[in-house]
Amino acid sequence: MSQVRCPQCGGKARTEPNPYYGAGLAVHVELLHCAACGYSGYRENETESAPAATPPVARSGLRGRIAALFGR
Ligand SMILES: [Zn+2]
């Protein structure tokens, strides 16, 4: 548990592990609760996953896909 600021009122808020993280579509590691204003929600993750690197240029069209399949 760590002290963070409430996104709504700026007061001290507490966090706790998100019990649903890792299951289904839960993407937030921690939940955030503020005793001052009653805010309760997800806490943004410390480290957002870096944006995916530029994908390799895909060959378009059937001819391109066949060429890619055979490594040409
Ligand atoms: Zn608050």
N, CA, C, O and the ligand as a Tripos MOL2 file, in Angstrom:
@<TRIPOS>MOLECULE
protein
  289   287    73     0     0
PROTEIN
NO_CHARGES

@<TRIPOS>ATOM
      1 N           0.8350   -1.1940    0.0000 N.3       1 MET1
      2 CA          0.0000    0.0000    0.0000 C.3       1 MET1
      3 C           0.8760    1.2530    0.0000 C.2       1 MET1
      4 O           1.9000    1.2880    0.6810 O.2       1 MET1
      5 N           0.5010    2.2370   -0.7240 N.am      2 SER2
      6 CA          1.2920    3.4580   -0.7860 C.3       2 SER2
      7 C           0.3640    4.6660   -0.8060 C.2       2 SER2
      8 O          -0.8220    4.5530   -1.1150 O.2       2 SER2
      9 N           0.9190    5.8090   -0.4740 N.am      3 GLN3
     10 CA          0.1210    7.0320   -0.4700 C.3       3 GLN3
     11 C           0.1950    7.7040   -1.8330 C.2       3 GLN3
     12 O           1.2760    7.9300   -2.3770 O.2       3 GLN3
     13 N          -0.9400    8.0060   -2.3550 N.am      4 VAL4
     14 CA         -1.0050    8.7250   -3.6200 C.3       4 VAL4
     15 C          -2.0370    9.8230   -3.4690 C.2       4 VAL4
     16 O          -2.7790    9.8710   -2.4880 O.2       4 VAL4
     17 N          -2.0720   10.6900   -4.4410 N.am      5 ARG5
     18 CA         -3.0270   11.7910   -4.4210 C.3       5 ARG5
     19 C          -4.3180   11.3820   -5.1160 C.2       5 ARG5
     20 O          -4.3230   10.6740   -6.1230 O.2       5 ARG5
     21 N          -5.3970   11.8550   -4.5410 N.am      6 CYS6
     22 CA         -6.7010   11.5990   -5.1320 C.3       6 CYS6
     23 C          -6.8410   12.4330   -6.3960 C.2       6 CYS6
     24 O          -6.5870   13.6370   -6.3550 O.2       6 CYS6
     25 N          -7.2310   11.8430   -7.5050 N.am      7 PRO7
     26 CA         -7.3750   12.6030   -8.7580 C.3       7 PRO7
     27 C          -8.5530   13.5700   -8.7150 C.2       7 PRO7
     28 O          -8.6560   14.4730   -9.5450 O.2       7 PRO7
     29 N          -9.4300   13.3770   -7.7520 N.am      8 GLN8
     30 CA        -10.6290   14.2110   -7.6970 C.3       8 GLN8
     31 C         -10.4600   15.4150   -6.7790 C.2       8 GLN8
     32 O         -10.7880   16.5350   -7.1670 O.2       8 GLN8
     33 N          -9.9500   15.2000   -5.5620 N.am      9 CYS9
     34 CA         -9.8420   16.3140   -4.6120 C.3       9 CYS9
     35 C          -8.3920   16.6360   -4.2600 C.2       9 CYS9
     36 O          -8.1290   17.6540   -3.6190 O.2       9 CYS9
     37 N          -7.4600   15.7970   -4.6630 N.am     10 GLY10
     38 CA         -6.0580   16.0670   -4.3820 C.3      10 GLY10
     39 C          -5.6120   15.6410   -3.0000 C.2      10 GLY10
     40 O          -4.4510   15.8250   -2.6340 O.2      10 GLY10
     41 N          -6.5190   15.0770   -2.2360 N.am     11 GLY11
     42 CA         -6.1660   14.6230   -0.8940 C.3      11 GLY11
     43 C          -5.4120   13.3150   -0.9310 C.2      11 GLY11
     44 O          -5.2320   12.7010   -1.9830 O.2      11 GLY11
     45 N          -4.9770   12.9060    0.2410 N.am     12 LYS12
     46 CA         -4.2660   11.6320    0.3070 C.3      12 LYS12
     47 C          -5.2510   10.5000    0.0930 C.2      12 LYS12
     48 O          -6.3360   10.4600    0.6730 O.2      12 LYS12
     49 N          -4.8380    9.5980   -0.7470 N.am     13 ALA13
     50 CA         -5.6770    8.4440   -1.0190 C.3      13 ALA13
     51 C          -4.8550    7.1970   -0.7730 C.2      13 ALA13
     52 O          -3.6260    7.2210   -0.8430 O.2      13 ALA13
     53 N          -5.5340    6.1300   -0.4890 N.am     14 ARG14
     54 CA         -4.7930    4.8830   -0.3020 C.3      14 ARG14
     55 C          -5.0730    3.9670   -1.4800 C.2      14 ARG14
     56 O          -6.0870    4.0830   -2.1690 O.2      14 ARG14
     57 N          -4.1540    3.0700   -1.6800 N.am     15 THR15
     58 CA         -4.2990    2.1440   -2.7920 C.3      15 THR15
     59 C          -4.2780    0.7290   -2.2570 C.2      15 THR15
     60 O          -3.7600    0.4560   -1.1740 O.2      15 THR15
     61 N          -4.8340   -0.1300   -3.0140 N.am     16 GLU16
     62 CA         -4.7730   -1.5430   -2.6790 C.3      16 GLU16
     63 C          -4.7360   -2.3230   -3.9760 C.2      16 GLU16
     64 O          -5.2180   -1.8560   -5.0080 O.2      16 GLU16
     65 N          -4.1750   -3.4910   -3.9220 N.am     17 PRO17
     66 CA         -4.0800   -4.2770   -5.1610 C.3      17 PRO17
     67 C          -5.4580   -4.5720   -5.7300 C.2      17 PRO17
     68 O          -6.4050   -4.8600   -4.9990 O.2      17 PRO17
     69 N          -5.5440   -4.4950   -7.0150 N.am     18 ASN18
     70 CA         -6.7850   -4.8230   -7.6980 C.3      18 ASN18
     71 C          -6.9160   -6.3390   -7.7410 C.2      18 ASN18
     72 O          -6.1250   -7.0100   -8.4040 O.2      18 ASN18
     73 N          -7.9060   -6.8850   -7.0420 N.am     19 PRO19
     74 CA         -8.0210   -8.3510   -6.9980 C.3      19 PRO19
     75 C          -8.3370   -8.9670   -8.3500 C.2      19 PRO19
     76 O          -8.1770  -10.1700   -8.5560 O.2      19 PRO19
     77 N          -8.7850   -8.1320   -9.2560 N.am     20 TYR20
     78 CA         -9.1570   -8.6560  -10.5680 C.3      20 TYR20
     79 C          -8.0650   -8.4830  -11.6040 C.2      20 TYR20
     80 O          -8.2070   -8.9040  -12.7520 O.2      20 TYR20
     81 N          -6.9540   -7.8470  -11.1810 N.am     21 TYR21
     82 CA         -5.8860   -7.6330  -12.1470 C.3      21 TYR21
     83 C          -5.3410   -8.9710  -12.6460 C.2      21 TYR21
     84 O          -5.0870   -9.8860  -11.8630 O.2      21 TYR21
     85 N          -5.1720   -9.0610  -13.9290 N.am     22 GLY22
     86 CA         -4.6570  -10.2980  -14.5050 C.3      22 GLY22
     87 C          -5.7530  -11.2430  -14.9410 C.2      22 GLY22
     88 O          -5.5050  -12.2210  -15.6470 O.2      22 GLY22
     89 N          -6.9660  -10.9440  -14.5160 N.am     23 ALA23
     90 CA         -8.0940  -11.7800  -14.9120 C.3      23 ALA23
     91 C          -8.9650  -10.9930  -15.8650 C.2      23 ALA23
     92 O          -9.2670   -9.8260  -15.6170 O.2      23 ALA23
     93 N          -9.3600  -11.6080  -16.9220 N.am     24 GLY24
     94 CA        -10.2390  -10.9430  -17.8590 C.3      24 GLY24
     95 C          -9.6100   -9.6920  -18.4380 C.2      24 GLY24
     96 O          -8.4660   -9.7020  -18.8930 O.2      24 GLY24
     97 N         -10.3800   -8.6130  -18.4120 N.am     25 LEU25
     98 CA         -9.9310   -7.3910  -19.0600 C.3      25 LEU25
     99 C          -9.3850   -6.3710  -18.0730 C.2      25 LEU25
    100 O          -9.1220   -5.2330  -18.4610 O.2      25 LEU25
    101 N          -9.2080   -6.7420  -16.8110 N.am     26 ALA26
    102 CA         -8.6920   -5.7950  -15.8190 C.3      26 ALA26
    103 C          -7.2520   -5.4430  -16.1580 C.2      26 ALA26
    104 O          -6.3950   -6.3200  -16.2720 O.2      26 ALA26
    105 N          -6.9960   -4.1510  -16.3170 N.am     27 VAL27
    106 CA         -5.6550   -3.7200  -16.7130 C.3      27 VAL27
    107 C          -5.0000   -2.8500  -15.6530 C.2      27 VAL27
    108 O          -3.8200   -2.5170  -15.7710 O.2      27 VAL27
    109 N          -5.7490   -2.4750  -14.6150 N.am     28 HIS28
    110 CA         -5.1810   -1.6250  -13.5760 C.3      28 HIS28
    111 C          -4.6720   -2.4870  -12.4270 C.2      28 HIS28
    112 O          -5.3820   -3.3580  -11.9230 O.2      28 HIS28
    113 N          -3.4400   -2.2310  -12.0260 N.am     29 VAL29
    114 CA         -2.8100   -3.0310  -10.9870 C.3      29 VAL29
    115 C          -3.3990   -2.7150   -9.6250 C.2      29 VAL29
    116 O          -3.5460   -3.5960   -8.7780 O.2      29 VAL29
    117 N          -3.7340   -1.4450   -9.4230 N.am     30 GLU30
    118 CA         -4.1790   -1.0290   -8.0980 C.3      30 GLU30
    119 C          -5.5060   -0.2760   -8.1460 C.2      30 GLU30
    120 O          -5.8690    0.3380   -9.1490 O.2      30 GLU30
    121 N          -6.2080   -0.3490   -7.0270 N.am     31 LEU31
    122 CA         -7.4120    0.4420   -6.8390 C.3      31 LEU31
    123 C          -7.0700    1.6080   -5.9300 C.2      31 LEU31
    124 O          -6.1460    1.5180   -5.1210 O.2      31 LEU31
    125 N          -7.7980    2.6850   -6.0540 N.am     32 LEU32
    126 CA         -7.5200    3.8810   -5.2870 C.3      32 LEU32
    127 C          -8.7770    4.2830   -4.5250 C.2      32 LEU32
    128 O          -9.8770    4.3210   -5.0760 O.2      32 LEU32
    129 N          -8.5820    4.5830   -3.2420 N.am     33 HIS33
    130 CA         -9.7060    5.0120   -2.4110 C.3      33 HIS33
    131 C          -9.3230    6.3010   -1.7050 C.2      33 HIS33
    132 O          -8.2270    6.4200   -1.1580 O.2      33 HIS33
    133 N         -10.2150    7.2450   -1.7190 N.am     34 CYS34
    134 CA         -9.9690    8.5070   -1.0230 C.3      34 CYS34
    135 C         -10.9680    8.6310    0.1170 C.2      34 CYS34
    136 O         -12.1810    8.5690   -0.0820 O.2      34 CYS34
    137 N         -10.4260    8.8080    1.3170 N.am     35 ALA35
    138 CA        -11.3020    8.9360    2.4830 C.3      35 ALA35
    139 C         -11.9070   10.3300    2.5630 C.2      35 ALA35
    140 O         -12.9790   10.5090    3.1420 O.2      35 ALA35
    141 N         -11.2250   11.3280    1.9830 N.am     36 ALA36
    142 CA        -11.6820   12.7090    2.0890 C.3      36 ALA36
    143 C         -12.9600   12.9540    1.2930 C.2      36 ALA36
    144 O         -13.9090   13.5520    1.8000 O.2      36 ALA36
    145 N         -12.9790   12.4980    0.0640 N.am     37 CYS37
    146 CA        -14.1380   12.7870   -0.7830 C.3      37 CYS37
    147 C         -14.9210   11.5340   -1.1600 C.2      37 CYS37
    148 O         -15.9890   11.6090   -1.7670 O.2      37 CYS37
    149 N         -14.3790   10.4020   -0.7950 N.am     38 GLY38
    150 CA        -15.0970    9.1720   -1.0800 C.3      38 GLY38
    151 C         -14.8470    8.6210   -2.4690 C.2      38 GLY38
    152 O         -15.4810    7.6570   -2.8980 O.2      38 GLY38
    153 N         -13.9030    9.2540   -3.1690 N.am     39 TYR39
    154 CA        -13.5970    8.7680   -4.5160 C.3      39 TYR39
    155 C         -13.0650    7.3490   -4.4460 C.2      39 TYR39
    156 O         -12.2830    7.0020   -3.5610 O.2      39 TYR39
    157 N         -13.4920    6.5630   -5.3680 N.am     40 SER40
    158 CA        -12.9980    5.2030   -5.4550 C.3      40 SER40
    159 C         -12.8870    4.8430   -6.9200 C.2      40 SER40
    160 O         -13.8390    4.9860   -7.6870 O.2      40 SER40
    161 N         -11.7400    4.3850   -7.2870 N.am     41 GLY41
    162 CA        -11.5910    4.0420   -8.6960 C.3      41 GLY41
    163 C         -10.2750    3.3590   -8.9500 C.2      41 GLY41
    164 O          -9.5830    2.9290   -8.0280 O.2      41 GLY41
    165 N          -9.9490    3.2690  -10.1960 N.am     42 TYR42
    166 CA         -8.6940    2.6390  -10.5790 C.3      42 TYR42
    167 C          -7.5610    3.6420  -10.5060 C.2      42 TYR42
    168 O          -7.7360    4.8320  -10.7680 O.2      42 TYR42
    169 N          -6.4190    3.1400  -10.1500 N.am     43 ARG43
    170 CA         -5.2360    3.9820  -10.1750 C.3      43 ARG43
    171 C          -4.4870    3.6730  -11.4530 C.2      43 ARG43
    172 O          -4.3160    2.5150  -11.8340 O.2      43 ARG43
    173 N          -4.0430    4.7410  -12.1100 N.am     44 GLU44
    174 CA         -3.2760    4.5220  -13.3370 C.3      44 GLU44
    175 C          -2.0010    3.7670  -13.0020 C.2      44 GLU44
    176 O          -1.3560    4.0480  -11.9920 O.2      44 GLU44
    177 N          -1.6510    2.8430  -13.8190 N.am     45 ASN45
    178 CA         -0.4580    2.0430  -13.5790 C.3      45 ASN45
    179 C           0.7930    2.9120  -13.5890 C.2      45 ASN45
    180 O           0.8720    3.9220  -14.2890 O.2      45 ASN45
    181 N           1.7680    2.4850  -12.7860 N.am     46 GLU46
    182 CA          3.0210    3.2460  -12.6980 C.3      46 GLU46
    183 C           3.7020    3.3400  -14.0600 C.2      46 GLU46
    184 O           4.1200    4.4130  -14.4950 O.2      46 GLU46
    185 N           3.7990    2.2270  -14.6940 N.am     47 THR47
    186 CA          4.4880    2.2020  -15.9830 C.3      47 THR47
    187 C           3.5230    1.7280  -17.0510 C.2      47 THR47
    188 O           3.1090    0.5690  -17.0820 O.2      47 THR47
    189 N           3.1880    2.6350  -17.9020 N.am     48 GLU48
    190 CA          2.3510    2.2580  -19.0330 C.3      48 GLU48
    191 C           3.2210    1.5080  -20.0300 C.2      48 GLU48
    192 O           4.3940    1.8270  -20.2220 O.2      48 GLU48
    193 N           2.6380    0.5370  -20.6380 N.am     49 SER49
    194 CA          3.4180   -0.1980  -21.6270 C.3      49 SER49
    195 C           3.7620    0.7370  -22.7810 C.2      49 SER49
    196 O           2.9130    1.4790  -23.2750 O.2      49 SER49
    197 N           4.9810    0.6860  -23.1860 N.am     50 ALA50
    198 CA          5.4370    1.5510  -24.2620 C.3      50 ALA50
    199 C           4.6400    1.2570  -25.5260 C.2      50 ALA50
    200 O           4.2720    0.1140  -25.7960 O.2      50 ALA50
    201 N           4.3860    2.2950  -26.2800 N.am     51 PRO51
    202 CA          3.6660    2.0490  -27.5330 C.3      51 PRO51
    203 C           4.4190    1.0610  -28.4120 C.2      51 PRO51
    204 O           5.6480    1.0640  -28.4750 O.2      51 PRO51
    205 N           3.6720    0.2440  -29.0670 N.am     52 ALA52
    206 CA          4.2910   -0.7960  -29.8880 C.3      52 ALA52
    207 C           5.2060   -0.1720  -30.9350 C.2      52 ALA52
    208 O           4.9150    0.8810  -31.5020 O.2      52 ALA52
    209 N           6.2870   -0.8380  -31.1620 N.am     53 ALA53
    210 CA          7.2150   -0.3560  -32.1810 C.3      53 ALA53
    211 C           6.5240   -0.3760  -33.5320 C.2      53 ALA53
    212 O           5.5700   -1.1180  -33.7670 O.2      53 ALA53
    213 N           7.0280    0.4390  -34.3780 N.am     54 THR54
    214 CA          6.4390    0.4990  -35.7070 C.3      54 THR54
    215 C           6.4490   -0.8900  -36.3330 C.2      54 THR54
    216 O           7.5060   -1.5040  -36.4820 O.2      54 THR54
    217 N           5.2920   -1.3730  -36.6900 N.am     55 PRO55
    218 CA          5.2580   -2.7140  -37.2690 C.3      55 PRO55
    219 C           5.9940   -2.7390  -38.5970 C.2      55 PRO55
    220 O           6.0650   -1.7320  -39.3010 O.2      55 PRO55
    221 N           6.5310   -3.8840  -38.9280 N.am     56 PRO56
    222 CA          7.2100   -3.9760  -40.2150 C.3      56 PRO56
    223 C           6.2170   -3.6970  -41.3390 C.2      56 PRO56
    224 O           5.0320   -4.0150  -41.2400 O.2      56 PRO56
    225 N           6.7130   -3.1170  -42.3730 N.am     57 VAL57
    226 CA          5.8400   -2.7800  -43.4870 C.3      57 VAL57
    227 C           5.2450   -4.0630  -44.0570 C.2      57 VAL57
    228 O           5.9500   -4.9540  -44.5300 O.2      57 VAL57
    229 N           3.9330   -4.1160  -43.9910 N.am     58 ALA58
    230 CA          3.2700   -5.3200  -44.4720 C.3      58 ALA58
    231 C           3.1390   -5.2660  -45.9840 C.2      58 ALA58
    232 O           2.8240   -4.2300  -46.5690 O.2      58 ALA58
    233 N           3.3810   -6.3670  -46.5710 N.am     59 ARG59
    234 CA          3.1760   -6.4190  -48.0160 C.3      59 ARG59
    235 C           1.6860   -6.5310  -48.2410 C.2      59 ARG59
    236 O           0.9950   -7.2720  -47.5420 O.2      59 ARG59
    237 N           1.2110   -5.8160  -49.1870 N.am     60 SER60
    238 CA         -0.2230   -5.8130  -49.4290 C.3      60 SER60
    239 C          -0.5630   -6.6520  -50.6450 C.2      60 SER60
    240 O           0.2490   -6.8550  -51.5470 O.2      60 SER60
    241 N          -1.7650   -7.1170  -50.6290 N.am     61 GLY61
    242 CA         -2.2480   -7.8580  -51.7730 C.3      61 GLY61
    243 C          -1.8540   -9.3220  -51.7270 C.2      61 GLY61
    244 O          -0.9520   -9.7160  -50.9890 O.2      61 GLY61
    245 N          -2.5200  -10.0910  -52.4980 N.am     62 LEU62
    246 CA         -2.2800  -11.5310  -52.5390 C.3      62 LEU62
    247 C          -0.8600  -11.8400  -52.9950 C.2      62 LEU62
    248 O          -0.1970  -12.7240  -52.4520 O.2      62 LEU62
    249 N          -0.4050  -11.1010  -53.9960 N.am     63 ARG63
    250 CA          0.9400  -11.3340  -54.5180 C.3      63 ARG63
    251 C           1.9900  -11.0750  -53.4190 C.2      63 ARG63
    252 O           2.9550  -11.8250  -53.2750 O.2      63 ARG63
    253 N           1.7750  -10.0000  -52.6560 N.am     64 GLY64
    254 CA          2.6980   -9.6680  -51.5820 C.3      64 GLY64
    255 C           2.6910  -10.7230  -50.4980 C.2      64 GLY64
    256 O           3.7410  -11.0920  -49.9710 O.2      64 GLY64
    257 N           1.5000  -11.2100  -50.1640 N.am     65 ARG65
    258 CA          1.4160  -12.2200  -49.1130 C.3      65 ARG65
    259 C           2.0760  -13.5170  -49.5500 C.2      65 ARG65
    260 O           2.7500  -14.1750  -48.7580 O.2      65 ARG65
    261 N           1.8850  -13.8780  -50.7850 N.am     66 ILE66
    262 CA          2.5250  -15.0990  -51.2900 C.3      66 ILE66
    263 C           4.0340  -14.9190  -51.2980 C.2      66 ILE66
    264 O           4.7810  -15.8320  -50.9480 O.2      66 ILE66
    265 N           4.4780  -13.7260  -51.7030 N.am     67 ALA67
    266 CA          5.9060  -13.4570  -51.7300 C.3      67 ALA67
    267 C           6.4720  -13.5230  -50.3210 C.2      67 ALA67
    268 O           7.5660  -14.0470  -50.1110 O.2      67 ALA67
    269 N           5.7180  -12.9840  -49.3380 N.am     68 ALA68
    270 CA          6.1810  -13.0060  -47.9630 C.3      68 ALA68
    271 C           6.2220  -14.4410  -47.4500 C.2      68 ALA68
    272 O           7.1100  -14.8160  -46.6850 O.2      68 ALA68
    273 N           5.2530  -15.2310  -47.8810 N.am     69 LEU69
    274 CA          5.1800  -16.6390  -47.4440 C.3      69 LEU69
    275 C           6.4220  -17.3970  -47.9010 C.2      69 LEU69
    276 O           6.9490  -18.2400  -47.1750 O.2      69 LEU69
    277 N           6.8790  -17.0910  -49.1010 N.am     70 PHE70
    278 CA          8.0320  -17.8020  -49.6260 C.3      70 PHE70
    279 C           9.3220  -17.0210  -49.4320 C.2      70 PHE70
    280 O          10.3710  -17.3920  -49.9590 O.2      70 PHE70
    281 N           9.2330  -15.9440  -48.6750 N.am     71 GLY71
    282 CA         10.4310  -15.1910  -48.2910 C.3      71 GLY71
    283 C          11.0540  -14.4120  -49.4090 C.2      71 GLY71
    284 O          12.2770  -14.2780  -49.4580 O.2      71 GLY71
    285 N          10.2600  -13.8960  -50.3050 N.am     72 ARG72
    286 CA         10.8130  -13.0820  -51.3820 C.3      72 ARG72
    287 C          10.3850  -11.6380  -51.2300 C.2      72 ARG72
    288 O          10.7550  -10.7960  -52.0490 O.2      72 ARG72
    289 ZN        -10.5520   12.6880   -2.9030 Zn       73 ZN73
@<TRIPOS>BOND
     1     1     2 1
     2     2     3 1
     3     3     4 2
     4     3     5 am
     5     5     6 1
     6     6     7 1
     7     7     8 2
     8     7     9 am
     9     9    10 1
    10    10    11 1
    11    11    12 2
    12    11    13 am
    13    13    14 1
    14    14    15 1
    15    15    16 2
    16    15    17 am
    17    17    18 1
    18    18    19 1
    19    19    20 2
    20    19    21 am
    21    21    22 1
    22    22    23 1
    23    23    24 2
    24    23    25 am
    25    25    26 1
    26    26    27 1
    27    27    28 2
    28    27    29 am
    29    29    30 1
    30    30    31 1
    31    31    32 2
    32    31    33 am
    33    33    34 1
    34    34    35 1
    35    35    36 2
    36    35    37 am
    37    37    38 1
    38    38    39 1
    39    39    40 2
    40    39    41 am
    41    41    42 1
    42    42    43 1
    43    43    44 2
    44    43    45 am
    45    45    46 1
    46    46    47 1
    47    47    48 2
    48    47    49 am
    49    49    50 1
    50    50    51 1
    51    51    52 2
    52    51    53 am
    53    53    54 1
    54    54    55 1
    55    55    56 2
    56    55    57 am
    57    57    58 1
    58    58    59 1
    59    59    60 2
    60    59    61 am
    61    61    62 1
    62    62    63 1
    63    63    64 2
    64    63    65 am
    65    65    66 1
    66    66    67 1
    67    67    68 2
    68    67    69 am
    69    69    70 1
    70    70    71 1
    71    71    72 2
    72    71    73 am
    73    73    74 1
    74    74    75 1
    75    75    76 2
    76    75    77 am
    77    77    78 1
    78    78    79 1
    79    79    80 2
    80    79    81 am
    81    81    82 1
    82    82    83 1
    83    83    84 2
    84    83    85 am
    85    85    86 1
    86    86    87 1
    87    87    88 2
    88    87    89 am
    89    89    90 1
    90    90    91 1
    91    91    92 2
    92    91    93 am
    93    93    94 1
    94    94    95 1
    95    95    96 2
    96    95    97 am
    97    97    98 1
    98    98    99 1
    99    99   100 2
   100    99   101 am
   101   101   102 1
   102   102   103 1
   103   103   104 2
   104   103   105 am
   105   105   106 1
   106   106   107 1
   107   107   108 2
   108   107   109 am
   109   109   110 1
   110   110   111 1
   111   111   112 2
   112   111   113 am
   113   113   114 1
   114   114   115 1
   115   115   116 2
   116   115   117 am
   117   117   118 1
   118   118   119 1
   119   119   120 2
   120   119   121 am
   121   121   122 1
   122   122   123 1
   123   123   124 2
   124   123   125 am
   125   125   126 1
   126   126   127 1
   127   127   128 2
   128   127   129 am
   129   129   130 1
   130   130   131 1
   131   131   132 2
   132   131   133 am
   133   133   134 1
   134   134   135 1
   135   135   136 2
   136   135   137 am
   137   137   138 1
   138   138   139 1
   139   139   140 2
   140   139   141 am
   141   141   142 1
   142   142   143 1
   143   143   144 2
   144   143   145 am
   145   145   146 1
   146   146   147 1
   147   147   148 2
   148   147   149 am
   149   149   150 1
   150   150   151 1
   151   151   152 2
   152   151   153 am
   153   153   154 1
   154   154   155 1
   155   155   156 2
   156   155   157 am
   157   157   158 1
   158   158   159 1
   159   159   160 2
   160   159   161 am
   161   161   162 1
   162   162   163 1
   163   163   164 2
   164   163   165 am
   165   165   166 1
   166   166   167 1
   167   167   168 2
   168   167   169 am
   169   169   170 1
   170   170   171 1
   171   171   172 2
   172   171   173 am
   173   173   174 1
   174   174   175 1
   175   175   176 2
   176   175   177 am
   177   177   178 1
   178   178   179 1
   179   179   180 2
   180   179   181 am
   181   181   182 1
   182   182   183 1
   183   183   184 2
   184   183   185 am
   185   185   186 1
   186   186   187 1
   187   187   188 2
   188   187   189 am
   189   189   190 1
   190   190   191 1
   191   191   192 2
   192   191   193 am
   193   193   194 1
   194   194   195 1
   195   195   196 2
   196   195   197 am
   197   197   198 1
   198   198   199 1
   199   199   200 2
   200   199   201 am
   201   201   202 1
   202   202   203 1
   203   203   204 2
   204   203   205 am
   205   205   206 1
   206   206   207 1
   207   207   208 2
   208   207   209 am
   209   209   210 1
   210   210   211 1
   211   211   212 2
   212   211   213 am
   213   213   214 1
   214   214   215 1
   215   215   216 2
   216   215   217 am
   217   217   218 1
   218   218   219 1
   219   219   220 2
   220   219   221 am
   221   221   222 1
   222   222   223 1
   223   223   224 2
   224   223   225 am
   225   225   226 1
   226   226   227 1
   227   227   228 2
   228   227   229 am
   229   229   230 1
   230   230   231 1
   231   231   232 2
   232   231   233 am
   233   233   234 1
   234   234   235 1
   235   235   236 2
   236   235   237 am
   237   237   238 1
   238   238   239 1
   239   239   240 2
   240   239   241 am
   241   241   242 1
   242   242   243 1
   243   243   244 2
   244   243   245 am
   245   245   246 1
   246   246   247 1
   247   247   248 2
   248   247   249 am
   249   249   250 1
   250   250   251 1
   251   251   252 2
   252   251   253 am
   253   253   254 1
   254   254   255 1
   255   255   256 2
   256   255   257 am
   257   257   258 1
   258   258   259 1
   259   259   260 2
   260   259   261 am
   261   261   262 1
   262   262   263 1
   263   263   264 2
   264   263   265 am
   265   265   266 1
   266   266   267 1
   267   267   268 2
   268   267   269 am
   269   269   270 1
   270   270   271 1
   271   271   272 2
   272   271   273 am
   273   273   274 1
   274   274   275 1
   275   275   276 2
   276   275   277 am
   277   277   278 1
   278   278   279 1
   279   279   280 2
   280   279   281 am
   281   281   282 1
   282   282   283 1
   283   283   284 2
   284   283   285 am
   285   285   286 1
   286   286   287 1
   287   287   288 2
@<TRIPOS>SUBSTRUCTURE
     1 MET1         2 RESIDUE 1 A MET
     2 SER2         6 RESIDUE 1 A SER
     3 GLN3        10 RESIDUE 1 A GLN
     4 VAL4        14 RESIDUE 1 A VAL
     5 ARG5        18 RESIDUE 1 A ARG
     6 CYS6        22 RESIDUE 1 A CYS
     7 PRO7        26 RESIDUE 1 A PRO
     8 GLN8        30 RESIDUE 1 A GLN
     9 CYS9        34 RESIDUE 1 A CYS
    10 GLY10       38 RESIDUE 1 A GLY
    11 GLY11       42 RESIDUE 1 A GLY
    12 LYS12       46 RESIDUE 1 A LYS
    13 ALA13       50 RESIDUE 1 A ALA
    14 ARG14       54 RESIDUE 1 A ARG
    15 THR15       58 RESIDUE 1 A THR
    16 GLU16       62 RESIDUE 1 A GLU
    17 PRO17       66 RESIDUE 1 A PRO
    18 ASN18       70 RESIDUE 1 A ASN
    19 PRO19       74 RESIDUE 1 A PRO
    20 TYR20       78 RESIDUE 1 A TYR
    21 TYR21       82 RESIDUE 1 A TYR
    22 GLY22       86 RESIDUE 1 A GLY
    23 ALA23       90 RESIDUE 1 A ALA
    24 GLY24       94 RESIDUE 1 A GLY
    25 LEU25       98 RESIDUE 1 A LEU
    26 ALA26      102 RESIDUE 1 A ALA
    27 VAL27      106 RESIDUE 1 A VAL
    28 HIS28      110 RESIDUE 1 A HIS
    29 VAL29      114 RESIDUE 1 A VAL
    30 GLU30      118 RESIDUE 1 A GLU
    31 LEU31      122 RESIDUE 1 A LEU
    32 LEU32      126 RESIDUE 1 A LEU
    33 HIS33      130 RESIDUE 1 A HIS
    34 CYS34      134 RESIDUE 1 A CYS
    35 ALA35      138 RESIDUE 1 A ALA
    36 ALA36      142 RESIDUE 1 A ALA
    37 CYS37      146 RESIDUE 1 A CYS
    38 GLY38      150 RESIDUE 1 A GLY
    39 TYR39      154 RESIDUE 1 A TYR
    40 SER40      158 RESIDUE 1 A SER
    41 GLY41      162 RESIDUE 1 A GLY
    42 TYR42      166 RESIDUE 1 A TYR
    43 ARG43      170 RESIDUE 1 A ARG
    44 GLU44      174 RESIDUE 1 A GLU
    45 ASN45      178 RESIDUE 1 A ASN
    46 GLU46      182 RESIDUE 1 A GLU
    47 THR47      186 RESIDUE 1 A THR
    48 GLU48      190 RESIDUE 1 A GLU
    49 SER49      194 RESIDUE 1 A SER
    50 ALA50      198 RESIDUE 1 A ALA
    51 PRO51      202 RESIDUE 1 A PRO
    52 ALA52      206 RESIDUE 1 A ALA
    53 ALA53      210 RESIDUE 1 A ALA
    54 THR54      214 RESIDUE 1 A THR
    55 PRO55      218 RESIDUE 1 A PRO
    56 PRO56      222 RESIDUE 1 A PRO
    57 VAL57      226 RESIDUE 1 A VAL
    58 ALA58      230 RESIDUE 1 A ALA
    59 ARG59      234 RESIDUE 1 A ARG
    60 SER60      238 RESIDUE 1 A SER
    61 GLY61      242 RESIDUE 1 A GLY
    62 LEU62      246 RESIDUE 1 A LEU
    63 ARG63      250 RESIDUE 1 A ARG
    64 GLY64      254 RESIDUE 1 A GLY
    65 ARG65      258 RESIDUE 1 A ARG
    66 ILE66      262 RESIDUE 1 A ILE
    67 ALA67      266 RESIDUE 1 A ALA
    68 ALA68      270 RESIDUE 1 A ALA
    69 LEU69      274 RESIDUE 1 A LEU
    70 PHE70      278 RESIDUE 1 A PHE
    71 GLY71      282 RESIDUE 1 A GLY
    72 ARG72      286 RESIDUE 1 A ARG
    73 ZN73       289 GROUP 0 **** ****
